[in-house]
Amino acid sequence: MLVGTVVGNVWASVKDPTLEGLRMLVVQPFTTGDETAETIVAVDPLGAGIGERVLVVFGRAARHCIGKGHDVGFQTAVSAIIDRMDLEDGRTIGPVRAEDT
């Protein structure tokens, strides 16, 4: 499971039939410093928008969130849209970068 920021949408007119009707997002994993992380693609059953912070789950948990049982050709999904995170160093991470303190 990871926390990330939605940085884009994925559009695919040709895809596995089990993915029909599913919305896919590009998510960049959250890091606490200046380092960067590779982006991932996650199915979004919740309706997150670009710039929002989300919780991404993998495998069985993702298939559960997607809601199509185990017969889905995807193993990454948005399971929550984050309102706030309080870090050990006293920083507060908001739902979007502009609200970080």
C-alpha positions in Angstrom: 0.0 0.0 0.0 1.2 3.5 -0.7 0.3 7.2 -0.5 0.5 9.1 -3.8 -0.6 12.1 -5.7 -2.8 11.8 -8.8 -0.8 13.4 -11.7 -2.8 12.3 -14.7 -5.5 10.2 -16.4 -5.0 7.1 -18.6 -7.3 6.7 -21.7 -7.3 3.4 -23.5 -9.8 2.6 -26.2 -8.4 -0.9 -26.6 -8.1 -2.9 -23.3 -8.8 -6.2 -21.6 -12.6 -6.7 -21.5 -12.4 -6.9 -17.6 -11.3 -3.3 -17.6 -14.3 -1.9 -19.5 -15.9 0.9 -17.6 -13.0 1.4 -15.2 -11.3 4.7 -14.8 -7.5 4.7 -14.6 -5.2 7.3 -13.1 -1.5 8.0 -13.1 -0.3 8.2 -9.5 3.1 9.4 -8.3 4.1 7.9 -4.9 4.5 10.4 -2.0 8.0 11.0 -0.8 9.0 13.1 2.3 12.0 14.8 0.7 13.3 16.0 -2.7 13.6 12.5 -4.1 11.2 11.3 -6.7 9.5 7.9 -7.4 8.3 6.1 -10.5 4.6 6.7 -11.4 2.1 3.9 -11.3 -1.3 3.4 -12.9 -4.2 2.6 -10.6 -7.9 1.9 -11.2 -10.0 4.6 -9.5 -13.5 3.5 -8.3 -13.8 6.6 -6.0 -13.5 9.6 -8.4 -10.2 11.2 -7.3 -9.0 14.2 -9.3 -5.6 15.4 -10.5 -3.6 16.8 -7.6 -5.4 14.9 -4.9 -3.6 12.6 -2.5 -4.8 9.0 -2.5 -4.1 5.7 -0.8 -3.3 2.9 -3.4 -3.6 -0.8 -2.6 -2.3 -3.8 -4.6 -3.2 -7.4 -5.3 -6.3 -8.9 -3.6 -7.1 -5.7 -1.8 -7.1 -3.8 -5.1 -9.4 -6.3 -6.8 -11.8 -6.0 -3.8 -11.8 -2.2 -4.2 -12.4 -2.5 -7.9 -15.5 -4.6 -7.1 -15.4 -7.1 -10.0 -14.1 -10.0 -7.9 -11.0 -11.8 -8.9 -11.8 -11.9 -12.6 -10.3 -8.4 -13.3 -7.1 -7.8 -15.2 -5.7 -5.2 -12.8 -4.0 -5.3 -9.4 -3.7 -1.7 -8.3 -6.5 0.5 -7.1 -7.3 3.8 -5.3 -8.9 2.8 -1.9 -9.1 6.2 -0.3 -8.9 9.9 -1.0 -6.8 11.4 1.8 -8.0 14.4 3.8 -4.9 14.9 5.9 -1.7 13.2 7.1 0.2 14.2 10.2 3.9 13.3 10.0 6.3 12.6 12.8 8.4 15.7 12.1 5.3 18.0 12.7 4.4 18.6 9.1 0.8 18.3 8.1 0.2 16.9 4.5 -3.1 18.1 3.1 -5.4 16.6 0.4 -3.5 18.6 -2.2 0.1 20.0 -2.2 -1.1 23.6 -1.8 -2.5 22.7 1.7 0.7 21.2 3.1 2.1 23.0 6.2 
